[in-house]
Each structure stands twice: as C-alpha cells, then as structure tokens.
Amino acid sequence: MTMKRKPGQESDHADNKSKSGAAAVKKKRPKNTYRETIEAILVALLAAMLLRAFVVQAFRIPTGSMKDTLLVGDFLLVNKFVYGVRTPDHIPILDAKIPFFRLPAFKKPKNGDVVVFKFPKDPKLDYIKRCIAVGGQTIEVRMGKVFVDGKPEGEYTELAPKFDPAEGRYVTRTRVRTPYGKTYVLRHYSERNHNGDNFGPEVVPEGHYFMMGDNRDNSSDSRVWRFLPGDNIVGEALIIYFSWDQTGDFWNLLDSVRWSRIADWIN
C-alpha cells in the first residue's frame, strides 16, 4: 500500500536535511585562534617539563669549588638520562616528600666524571663535583695529594701560578691526566700548609662515590661530608651553553659574556 505525503511533508524533510548539514559544517569549523595558542603553549610547557625531568636540565654554577673547570656564572646542560633518571622526590610548591624511583642506567658514574647530585646533608640543594673514586676503591688524601687504590690520581704537570682576583690570592695549578682518560686542572692556595690536608685511607662503600672539587682548597666535598650515596646522583655535566662574568660592568653586558667558554664540553 502506497502512503500519500501530506502537504508540506516533503519540504519539512528538506528543511531537516539542511539543518543537519549546517550542524555538520558548524562542527568542522576551525578552532578558535586563542584556544589553539593556549593549547600549543600548554603542550610546549608539558614537553619542557618532561624533558627537564627525564633527559636534560640546565644548571648554573654559583660557587668557585670547581675552578678552573667550571667558573661562577657558567650555565650547564646536564644529562639526567645516562645515569638512570631519578624521578622527583618532592612536590615543589607544597615541599612534600613523595616516593621516587630510578630508571635503568646506561652507565654508572666513573672516575673523573663531573657529576650533579643532591647534597647528602640537604637534598634540596644540588651540588656539582668530580667523581674521584667509586665503590670498592680505596681513597686517600695525603698532604693534599690524592691516591686511588694506592696510586696517584694521575700524571701531574705543574703550571704557572696565577693571581685570582675573586679570591684575592695566588693559586698554584696542576694539570692531571688520569688513567681513566680525563684531563683537568687542580688548584691549591700558594700559601697553604697541606700537612693537615689528609683523609683515609678508606675503602669507598659499594653503591657510593668519593667526590671532590677541582679547586681543592675551596671545596666542601667528601673530605667533609664523606661518601655520596648513589641514590643522590642526578646526572652528568655535559656542556657549557652560556657563561657570564658577574664581576663585569652591568652596563656592558657584551663584554661580561665569556664567549670563549660557550659550547665547551666539560671534561
């Protein structure tokens, strides 16, 4: 049996189709530009936070404990991935501790590495020192000289002393070439008596590290607070991406930039 259309029924159906088509077109309209900008910023911030938390983080050198390798005003990139990412252990705003864990590492810190770590006495502070001995090795400091497993830290070459205006005194400088392929310069105060500068001998506990600054007479390190637990390791210092001499004239910023240090790999 054939149904007859009522007058006006066909036009109503057409109107419904046109309305649904308009709704479809409306849904396909591009997003609001303001909303797109906000979303892009949020995505970028999230990516930056993840990158900072798990891969690379920027650090600034606030003290002279690692002179001449690192100077006050150096800005570094630190590889947090290579030693195994350490997840956050507190909520910054609330300052509340939370459980943390460490992802598998590609390698462990080795002799001579420049390492960023959480200060054992106050984990809120980040320190940077050089790893001198690892778990199982014997460390000794004898009259200012370092011995690892009974052998000198490395092959020493004496350099010319120089005056450090920031510290107001002369320093002696010694280049060290270690058996582990590292080369760096040590500093000591010229007038200091090193007879009392002794430590050990002691064996470094497994899972711990003995850390020292290259500016040996101006560094709070494992000689003071002893061995660094492996859980405190943050990452390995990689490269200086910017360096600014804070003692320079503020109105002459270009001359205050240490251009020769930018892009220097940290050894």
Summary of the structure (lengths in Angstrom):
residues: 267
radius of gyration: 29.8
end to end distance: 92.9
largest distance: 116.7
contacts: 713
relative contact order: 0.17
helix: 22%
strand: 36%
